[in-house]
């Protein structure tokens, strides 16, 4: 029986992972499930899957979780330390699907246990790529990508020599505002940005798709995970979301990975790797689909991609700055304190401020420095927005 833990169990990735495990529950021993404020769902899944422990990230919801788990053998815990402690419990396979930089500490802890870490938390590699990869090597742990694009690249590279790779192309749907006139973007609302044309995702990642900040993070993640240069990573807007990524080789060939827009493709591949098993996903009918469209992204519409290029060239702790500033700017957009286009402006301003203080951004890449940089970048976003309001 395979021991598994799911971090971010109540989100869309976590729920899709649970869907796959539920189809063959006798094959798995669920060690830990973690979630946020959806205590009812967390407790319900933990009891049904007979998890050893359920953890909510919110310390003030511990008693609610205990009450929801009453009568079961599932332990209850809460807070950031409890998340890290849960990751230290022996497991063979761990899904890292906590949204944001909060997923980094438990992800590192799972790697230290020598587990296979299925990484759906792109921020982990954006904030601390070299640290994460070094930790995996030191503890003989396996790191598998779960973002659909990176899973696609991983699969396209199976059996290939990385020295023959010329470029990696990841695709983007273009999000909710792909076809909007540029002049209308400044007035885009939270509700409009939260409506994705292809994927069923949470609000934050859907808005990040509309701004292309999600793809900007994935560009950085591609560089870190596959060890390629910034110039080798390309982005294409692909409205159908059928081709998830392409790998270009030195003989001119392009290897593409295709599939219906369903995250269970990538999750299932990571769950069963290195084997393939049947998955309950749609089979493509290309004749019915009819056409696949591709275009280059417009920097004016998606300034986040240009910022990602800067981060890749700058290095150091700039990835941690970029992610934290993006997360905090998104908080302010959702709270309707700033407009849609102002998110990129805030992130650019904070990156510039850090660039002016090289001692901060060039500090050693340690977990403590990543977390301190994350805190400072969020603070500087708040200051920038306060000054704009004043």
C-alpha positions in Angstrom: 0.0 0.0 0.0 1.4 3.4 -1.0 1.6 6.2 1.6 0.3 9.5 0.3 -0.2 13.0 1.6 -2.1 15.9 -0.1 -1.2 19.4 0.8 -3.9 21.8 -0.5 -6.5 19.0 -0.4 -9.5 21.3 -0.6 -8.4 23.2 -3.7 -9.0 22.2 -7.3 -5.7 20.3 -7.7 -6.2 18.6 -4.3 -9.8 17.6 -5.1 -8.8 16.2 -8.5 -6.0 14.2 -6.7 -8.6 12.8 -4.2 -10.9 11.9 -7.1 -8.2 9.7 -8.6 -7.3 8.1 -5.2 -11.0 7.5 -4.5 -11.2 5.3 -7.6 -8.8 2.8 -6.0 -8.8 3.6 -2.3 -7.4 0.2 -1.2 -4.1 1.1 -3.0 -3.4 4.1 -0.8 -2.7 4.8 2.9 -3.5 8.5 3.3 -1.1 10.1 5.8 -2.0 13.7 5.8 -4.6 16.0 4.2 -4.2 19.8 4.6 -6.5 22.7 3.6 -7.5 26.2 4.4 -10.8 27.6 5.5 -13.1 24.9 4.1 -13.1 22.9 7.3 -16.2 20.9 6.4 -14.6 19.6 3.1 -11.2 18.9 4.8 -12.8 16.9 7.6 -15.2 15.0 5.2 -12.3 13.9 3.0 -10.0 13.1 5.9 -12.7 10.8 7.5 -13.6 9.1 4.3 -10.0 8.4 3.3 -9.1 7.5 6.9 -6.2 10.0 7.0 -3.8 10.0 10.0 -4.0 13.7 10.4 -5.9 16.7 8.9 -4.4 20.1 9.1 -5.9 23.6 8.5 -3.5 26.4 7.7 -5.7 28.7 9.9 -4.7 28.4 13.6 -8.0 30.0 14.7 -10.0 27.2 13.1 -8.4 24.3 15.1 -11.4 23.8 17.3 -13.8 23.8 14.3 -11.7 21.1 12.7 -11.6 19.0 15.9 -15.4 19.3 16.1 -15.8 18.3 12.5 -13.5 15.2 13.0 -15.2 14.1 16.3 -15.9 10.4 16.4 -13.1 9.6 13.9 -9.5 8.5 14.5 -8.2 11.4 12.4 -5.9 13.8 14.4 -6.5 17.6 14.0 -3.8 20.2 13.8 -3.5 23.8 12.6 -1.1 26.5 11.6 2.1 26.8 9.6 4.2 24.7 11.9 1.6 21.9 11.8 1.8 21.9 8.0 5.6 21.4 8.2 5.2 18.7 10.8 2.7 16.9 8.7 5.2 17.0 5.8 7.8 15.4 8.0 5.5 12.3 8.4 6.9 9.4 6.3 5.1 9.2 3.0 6.0 7.8 -0.4 4.2 10.4 -2.5 3.3 13.9 -1.6 1.1 16.3 -3.6 2.2 19.9 -3.1 -0.8 22.0 -4.1 -0.8 24.8 -1.5 -1.2 28.1 -3.3 1.6 30.6 -3.0 4.9 30.8 -1.1 3.2 29.0 1.8 3.8 25.8 0.0 7.6 26.1 0.1 8.4 25.0 3.7 6.2 21.8 3.7 7.5 21.0 0.2 11.1 21.2 1.4 10.3 19.1 4.5 8.7 16.4 2.3 11.9 16.3 0.1 14.0 15.9 3.2 12.1 12.7 4.0 13.1 11.3 0.6 9.5 11.4 -0.8 8.4 11.8 -4.3 7.0 15.4 -4.4 4.4 16.0 -7.0 4.8 19.8 -7.5 1.7 21.7 -8.4 2.9 24.7 -6.4 4.9 26.6 -9.0 5.9 29.2 -6.5 8.2 26.6 -4.8 10.6 26.7 -7.8 10.1 30.4 -8.6 11.1 31.4 -5.1 13.8 28.9 -4.4 14.6 26.7 -7.4 18.2 25.9 -6.7 17.5 25.3 -3.0 14.7 22.9 -3.8 16.6 21.0 -6.4 19.6 20.7 -4.2 17.4 19.4 -1.3 15.9 16.8 -3.6 19.4 15.6 -4.7 20.8 15.5 -1.1 18.0 13.3 0.1 17.5 11.1 -3.0 14.0 12.5 -3.4 12.1 12.7 -6.6 10.5 16.0 -7.9 7.7 15.5 -10.5 6.0 18.5 -12.2 2.2 18.7 -12.0 1.5 21.9 -13.8 0.0 20.8 -17.1 2.7 22.6 -19.1 5.6 21.2 -17.1 4.2 17.7 -17.0 3.9 18.0 -20.8 7.5 19.0 -21.2 8.6 16.2 -18.8 6.7 13.7 -20.9 8.0 15.0 -24.2 11.6 14.7 -22.9 11.2 11.1 -21.8 14.2 9.2 -23.2 15.7 12.4 -24.8 19.1 14.0 -24.4 18.8 17.5 -22.9 21.8 18.6 -24.9 19.7 18.2 -28.0 17.0 20.6 -26.8 16.9 24.0 -28.5 13.8 25.4 -27.0 10.8 24.7 -24.7 7.4 26.3 -25.7 4.7 26.4 -23.1 1.2 27.5 -24.1 -1.3 29.9 -22.5 -5.0 30.1 -23.1 -4.8 33.9 -22.9 -7.3 34.0 -20.0 -10.5 35.9 -19.7 -9.3 39.0 -21.5 -7.5 37.4 -24.5 -9.9 39.1 -27.0 -10.7 42.3 -25.1 -9.6 45.6 -26.6 -6.5 46.9 -24.8 -8.2 50.1 -23.8 -10.9 48.2 -21.8 -8.4 46.3 -19.5 -8.0 49.2 -17.1 -11.7 48.8 -16.2 -11.8 45.0 -15.9 -13.5 43.8 -12.8 -12.7 41.0 -10.3 -15.7 39.1 -11.5 -14.8 39.3 -15.2 -11.2 38.3 -14.4 -12.4 35.3 -12.4 -14.2 33.7 -15.4 -11.7 31.4 -17.3 -12.8 30.3 -20.8 -11.3 26.7 -20.6 -10.2 25.6 -17.2 -12.1 25.1 -13.9 -9.7 26.6 -11.3 -9.8 28.7 -8.1 -10.3 32.4 -8.2 -6.7 33.5 -7.6 -5.2 31.3 -10.3 -8.0 32.2 -12.8 -7.2 35.9 -12.3 -3.5 35.1 -12.6 -4.3 33.5 -15.9 -6.1 36.6 -17.1 -3.1 38.8 -16.2 -0.7 36.1 -17.4 1.1 36.2 -14.1 0.4 32.5 -13.8 2.3 31.9 -17.1 5.1 34.3 -16.0 5.6 32.1 -13.0 5.6 29.0 -15.2 8.3 30.5 -17.5 10.6 30.9 -14.5 9.6 27.4 -13.3 10.6 26.0 -16.7 14.0 27.5 -16.5 14.6 26.2 -13.0 13.2 22.7 -13.3 14.7 21.8 -16.7 17.9 23.8 -16.3 17.6 25.7 -19.6 18.6 29.3 -20.3 15.9 32.1 -20.3 16.3 32.5 -24.0 15.2 28.8 -24.6 11.8 29.3 -22.9 9.0 30.6 -25.2 5.3 31.2 -24.7 2.5 30.9 -27.3 -1.1 31.9 -26.8 -3.2 28.8 -27.7 -6.9 29.4 -27.1 -8.0 25.8 -27.3 -5.7 24.6 -24.4 -5.1 21.3 -26.2 -1.4 21.5 -26.8 0.1 22.0 -23.3 3.7 22.3 -24.3 6.2 21.6 -27.1 9.9 20.8 -27.1 12.1 21.8 -30.0 15.2 19.8 -30.8 18.4 20.6 -32.7 17.2 18.6 -35.8 14.2 21.0 -36.2 11.7 18.5 -34.7 8.9 19.7 -32.4 7.5 17.2 -29.9 4.1 18.3 -28.7 2.0 17.0 -25.8 -1.8 17.1 -26.3 -4.8 16.4 -24.2 -8.1 17.8 -23.1 -8.0 20.6 -20.5 -8.3 18.3 -17.4 -5.7 18.5 -14.6 -6.2 14.8 -13.9 -3.9 14.2 -16.9 -0.9 15.7 -15.1 -1.9 14.5 -11.6 -2.5 11.0 -12.8 0.8 10.9 -14.6 2.7 12.0 -11.5 0.7 9.6 -9.3 1.5 6.6 -11.3 4.9 7.5 -12.7 7.0 5.9 -14.1 4.0 3.7 -15.4 0.9 4.9 -17.2 -2.5 3.9 -16.0 -6.0 4.4 -17.3 -7.4 7.9 -16.4 -11.0 9.1 -16.4 -10.4 11.9 -18.8 -11.8 12.9 -22.2 -10.2 11.3 -25.3 -9.5 13.9 -28.0 -11.4 13.9 -31.2 -9.2 16.0 -33.4 -11.5 15.9 -36.4 -14.3 17.3 -34.2 -12.0 19.9 -32.8 -11.2 21.1 -36.3 -8.4 23.6 -35.7 -5.7 24.6 -33.3 -4.7 28.3 -33.1 -1.4 29.8 -31.9 -0.1 33.4 -31.6 2.6 35.3 -29.9 1.6 37.0 -26.6 1.3 40.8 -26.7 3.6 42.4 -24.2 1.3 45.4 -23.8 -1.6 43.0 -22.9 0.6 40.8 -20.7 3.4 42.8 -19.1 3.9 40.0 -16.5 5.9 38.0 -19.1 8.4 40.8 -19.6 8.8 41.0 -15.8 9.5 37.3 -15.7 12.3 37.7 -18.3 13.9 40.3 -16.0 13.6 37.9 -13.0 15.3 35.1 -14.9 18.2 37.3 -16.0 18.6 38.9 -12.5 18.6 35.7 -10.5 19.2 35.6 -6.7 16.1 36.2 -4.6 14.3 38.1 -7.4 12.0 35.1 -7.9 10.9 35.4 -4.3 10.4 39.1 -4.7 8.4 38.6 -7.9 6.1 36.0 -6.5 5.4 37.8 -3.2 4.7 41.1 -4.9 2.4 39.4 -7.4 0.5 37.7 -4.6 0.1 40.9 -2.6 -0.9 42.9 -5.6 -3.5 40.3 -6.4 -4.9 40.6 -2.8 -5.4 44.3 -3.4 -7.1 43.8 -6.8 -9.5 41.3 -5.3 -10.2 43.8 -2.5 -10.8 46.4 -5.2 -8.2 48.7 -4.0 -6.3 48.8 -7.3 -7.2 48.2 -11.0 -6.4 45.1 -13.1 -3.4 46.8 -14.9 -2.0 48.2 -11.6 -1.0 44.7 -10.5 1.9 44.6 -13.0 2.8 48.2 -12.1 3.1 47.3 -8.4 5.3 44.3 -9.1 7.6 46.2 -11.4 8.0 49.0 -8.8 8.9 46.5 -6.1 11.4 44.7 -8.3 13.0 48.0 -9.1 13.2 48.9 -5.4 15.0 45.6 -4.7 17.3 46.0 -7.7 18.5 49.2 -6.2 19.5 47.3 -3.0 21.6 44.5 -4.4 22.6 43.3 -0.9 19.0 42.2 -0.4 18.4 40.4 -3.7 21.8 38.8 -3.8 21.7 37.4 -0.3 22.3 33.6 0.0 19.4 31.5 -1.1 18.2 30.0 2.2 14.7 29.3 3.4 15.0 32.1 6.0 16.1 34.6 3.4 13.3 33.6 1.0 10.7 34.0 3.8 12.2 37.4 4.9 12.3 38.6 1.3 8.7 37.5 0.8 7.6 39.5 3.9 9.5 42.6 2.8 8.2 42.5 -0.8 4.6 42.3 0.5 5.2 45.2 2.8 6.6 47.3 -0.1 3.6 46.5 -2.2 1.4 47.8 0.6 3.5 51.0 0.9 3.3 51.6 -2.9 -0.4 51.3 -3.0 -0.8 53.5 0.1 1.3 56.2 -1.6 -0.8 55.9 -4.7 -4.0 56.3 -2.7 -2.6 59.2 -0.8 
